[in-house]
């Protein structure tokens, strides 16, 4: 019998490993646009975060996106992502 492995990803907020489907992907496109990728299928470099505001605040405080995308991320981008997270109902 073949055992199916569940893909795990690490939240850049709380640093816990969780199933990919439980996390929200933040994607940086080739154009440099950074946004939430609710589908998890968008093209570009991705980072994952838990589905809650607490992890978002931890990620923002630690500037985890700066490390994930290897560039300086403007405070305005964090604010935009925060609004998108609230609008998505997560």
C-alpha positions as MATLAB code, in Angstrom:
seq = 'XXXXXXXXXXXXXXXXXXXXXXXXXXXXXXXXXXXXXXXXXXXXXXXXXXXXXXXXXXXXXXXXXXXXXXXXXXXXXXXXXXXXXXXXXX';
ca = [
       0.000    0.000    0.000;
       1.359    3.392   -1.012;
       1.365    6.076    1.681;
       0.536    9.544    0.415;
       2.620   12.327    1.970;
       0.944   15.619    2.841;
       3.041   18.577    1.653;
       4.192   20.689    4.603;
       5.283   24.307    4.565;
       6.665   26.539    7.297;
       4.764   29.636    8.401;
       7.115   32.626    8.321;
       5.203   34.115   11.273;
       5.180   31.402   13.943;
       7.766   29.163   12.224;
       5.566   26.043   12.622;
       5.356   23.353    9.948;
       1.766   22.863    8.774;
      -0.007   21.249    5.823;
       0.195   23.490    2.772;
      -3.608   23.673    2.465;
      -3.900   25.268    5.937;
      -1.596   28.171    5.037;
      -1.959   31.253    2.865;
       0.684   31.897    0.242;
       2.235   35.302   -0.284;
       3.721   35.526   -3.749;
       6.229   37.830   -5.413;
       5.772   37.903   -9.185;
       8.555   38.385  -11.713;
       7.400   42.028  -11.978;
       8.091   42.476   -8.264;
       4.423   42.665   -7.217;
       3.765   41.147   -3.793;
       0.264   39.944   -2.934;
      -1.753   37.225   -1.229;
      -2.268   34.138   -3.362;
      -5.411   32.551   -1.947;
      -5.395   29.802   -4.614;
      -1.773   28.885   -3.870;
      -1.122   28.462   -7.587;
       0.138   31.893   -8.637;
       3.428   32.178  -10.502;
       6.400   33.512   -8.608;
       8.384   33.110   -5.419;
       6.180   32.130   -2.491;
       6.199   32.383    1.276;
       3.568   30.891    3.576;
       1.733   32.242    6.589;
      -0.905   30.862    8.946;
      -4.472   31.846    8.424;
      -4.562   34.396   11.266;
      -3.640   37.960   12.128;
      -1.335   36.981   15.028;
       1.085   35.231   12.668;
       0.881   38.174   10.280;
       1.885   40.546   13.086;
       4.819   38.291   14.035;
       5.916   38.143   10.393;
       5.708   41.929   10.086;
       7.588   42.562   13.339;
      10.411   40.199   12.337;
      10.394   41.477    8.725;
      10.211   37.879    7.578;
       9.157   38.822    4.036;
      12.399   40.759    3.638;
      14.315   37.522    4.218;
      11.939   35.325    2.229;
      12.111   37.524   -0.863;
      15.696   38.729   -0.251;
      14.830   42.393   -0.599;
      13.612   45.332    1.465;
       9.817   45.244    1.731;
       8.125   48.596    2.238;
       5.796   49.098    5.220;
       3.086   49.975    2.687;
       3.263   46.420    1.255;
       2.780   44.945    4.742;
      -0.239   47.237    5.235;
      -1.686   46.187    1.874;
      -1.222   42.490    2.702;
      -2.836   43.044    6.103;
      -5.916   44.570    4.434;
      -6.070   41.723    1.895;
      -5.910   39.177    4.737;
      -8.804   40.887    6.541;
     -10.897   41.135    3.324;
     -10.353   37.454    2.558;
     -12.125   36.669    5.820;
      -9.203   34.780    7.278;
];
